[in-house]
């Protein structure tokens, strides 16, 4: 009798530990790392140490800055093709002015890679600065751009994490016959080529954003999505601003939603 009681107690304890362990695994969040340039960056998260974002930068907003809110209250089973979890944490490591090469050379990729754990996701969007031939400190030619993407993908997979390649989000030019056109040359195709070659999850954000913005129209997009600001409205831009690369909050949220929705359909 006593032996049976001990046996049942031991089995009950093992069952409790098993259930607790499974519950802990399910609740462990997946981290989605964002690497890229200023169009992805989070300017509100102490981007410039010690400076007040609302006084020095606002309303500039990277789409990564508003990406976490896309996952709030959503059904994460829609993303089972990428991860299986009940919570997601966005870790935005993107930084203005960085190309694939400078992001690697400055050790920014190393700081991401060393923290990757199994099941995490790395979303990479470069191209704006790689293409800047007039800025040799950041310029990265097509072949080198592809090599750095391959490196990010390979090292992500070595950590049993999931890489996703994005083409660079569009700029607000050129417009032709009421449609926004590609300004990034061969870089979007190069990103796609690497994705096909390495069988990587791929989102053509350049095309998605061009098509989406075109449907809204040039005037609306210029005034509401990009950093074209009147004088005397924002403390950080007393004389106004003319910028067709970086986003206001409304534009950033539209782009974040494009990436969020596209993630539901990509395949590992």
N, C-alpha and C positions, 0 to 999 in steps of 0.2 A: 504493500500500500504506500509506504513511504517512498519507495523507489519510483512508483508510478507518479506520485505527486511531484517529485523532483524533476522527473522526465517532462511532465506537462509544463511545469514552471519554466524549465529551460527552453522548451519549444516556444512558449509564449514570449519569452524575452527575445529570442531570435526573430520571431515574427515582428515584434515591435521595432527592433533595430532595423530590420529589412524595410518595413514601411516608412520609418523615419528617414532612412537613407535614400529611398526612392523619392520621397517628398523633397528632400534637400536637393537632389539632382535636378528635379523638375523646376525648382524655384531658383536655381542658379541662373542669373541672367546671362544672355549672350551680349557681348560687346561688339558694336559695329563701329569700327574705326574709319574715319574719313580722312583721306590724304589728298592733297591737291593745292589749289591756289586761292587767291582772294575771293573768287566767286563762291567758294565753298566755306570759307573761314567763319569762325564765330568771333565777332568783334566785341560782343558783350561780356565774354568770359576772360576778363583781365588781359585782353589782347595786347594792350600797351600798359605795362605794369604801373600801377599807381594813378592812372588817368581815368577820368569819368567818361565812360562811353557816350553818355547822353550829351556831354558837353563838347567832346572832341571828335566824335565819329558819326553819331546818329544823324540820319536814318539809314546809313549804309548797313546792309544785312546780307551775310552769306547764306546760301540755301541750307548749309549744314547747321547754321545757327537755329533754324526753326524745324530741323528734321525730327528731333525728339518728340515734339508735339504731334507729329503724324501718327506715332505709335500709341498715343494715349487713348485708352478705351477701345482699341481696335482688337479684332479677332486675329490673334497671331497664327492661328491654324492656316490662314491664307498664305503663310510664308514657309510651309513645311517643305517646300522644294529647296529651301536654303538652310533653315534651322528649325529646331523643335524646342521651344521654350515658352514660358509664360511671361517673360519680361525681357525687355531690350534696353540697353544703355548705349547712348551715342557718345563716342569719344572723338571729338573733332580736332584733328591735328593739322588741318590745312593752314596754309600761311601765304599771305600776299607776296607776289613777286617770285614765287618758286616754280621752277620747272622740275621735271623728273630728275634731272641731273643735280640741281642744287638742293633739292629735298633730300637726296641721298648723301651728297657730299657734306652737308651740314650736320649729319647725324640724326636727322629727324626720322628717317625711316628706321634706323637702328633702334630708336626709343620706342617705336611702335612694335617692331618685330620681337623684341625681347619680352614684351608683355603679352603677346598673343597666346591664347590657349585654344585647345581643341573646341571647334564649333563656332569660334568667333568669325566675324566677317570683316573684310577690308574692301572698302569702296574707294577706287582710285580715279580721280578726274584731273588730268593734266592736259596741256596743249596751248593754253593762252600764252604762257611765258616761254615755253619751248620754241615757239614760232617767232619770237622777238629777235630777229636778225640785227636790229639796231641797238640791241642791248646784249653785248657779248658775254656779260657776266652771268646771264641766265639762258641765253640761246642754246638749244640742243637740236641738232639736226635729226632728220627723220629716222635714220638707222639707229642712232644713239637713243632716241626716244623709245623706239621699240625694244632696245636692249634693256633699258631701265624698267620698262613695263614687265618684260619677261622676268627680270630679277625680282621685282615685287611679287609677282605671281608665284614664282618658284619658292621663294622663302616663306610666303604665306602658307602654301601647301605643305611645306616641311613641318609647319607647326599644326597641321591638320585643321587649319582654318580655311575659310572660303573667300577667294578673291572675286571681285566684280569689277570689270573694266567699264568705264564710261567714256564716251567721246566728250570733248569740251563743250560746255553749254554755249549757246550762241551769244554773239554780241548784237547790239541793236542797229546793225548795218551789215551789208547793203540791202536796201529794199528794192525790189524790181517787180513791177506790175502787181503791187499790193502784197507781195510775198517777201518774207525775210529770207535772205540767201546765206550760204556758207561763207564765212570769212576766215576760216582756219586752214585753208589750203588742203594739204594731203594728210594732216594730222588725224582727222577723224577716221580716214580710211586705214591709216597705220594702226590705230587702236583696234579697229575691227579686225585687221589682219592678224594681230597678235592673239586676239580672243579666239578666232577661228583656228589658228595654228595650235594653240595650247588648250583648246576646248574649255574656255573660261566663260563664266556668266558674263553677259554683255548687255549694256543698255546704250542705245544710240541717243544720248541726251541732246546732242547737237540737232539732230533731225526732229526729235520730239519737241524741243523748245522752239525751233524755227516754225514748225507747223502750228503749235499752240499760240504763239505770239502773233502769227500772221492772221489767225482767225479773229483776234481781238482788234487788230488794226494798228497801223504805225503811230497815229496820234495818241491813242490810249496807252499803248505800251511805252512810248517815249515818256509820257508824263506820269505814269502810275507805276511802272515796273522798274525803270532804270533811274539812275541818280541825276536826273535833270530837274534841278530845284530852283525856285524863284528866290530872289534876294529877300533878306529880312524875315525869313520864316524859321530857319533852324540855326541854333546857336553856333554849331560847328561850321556852318557855311553862311556867314553873314552876307556875302556878296552873291550867293547862289552857287550853282554848280551845273556844269554840262559834262555828263559822263554816261556813255552808252555801253559800258562794260559791267559796272557794278549795280547791285540791286537795291531798291527800296524794299521795305518789309513785304509789301504786296507781291512784288515780283519774286522775291526769295521763296515765299510760301507756294507760289505756283510751281516753281521749279522743284521744290522739295516734294510736292505732291506728285509730280511727274516721275521722280525717282522712286518714291514710295509705291506707286501703282505698278510701275514697270517691274519692281522686285517680285511681285506676285506671279509673274509669268516667266521669269528667267529659269533656266535649268542648270543644275550643277554638272 
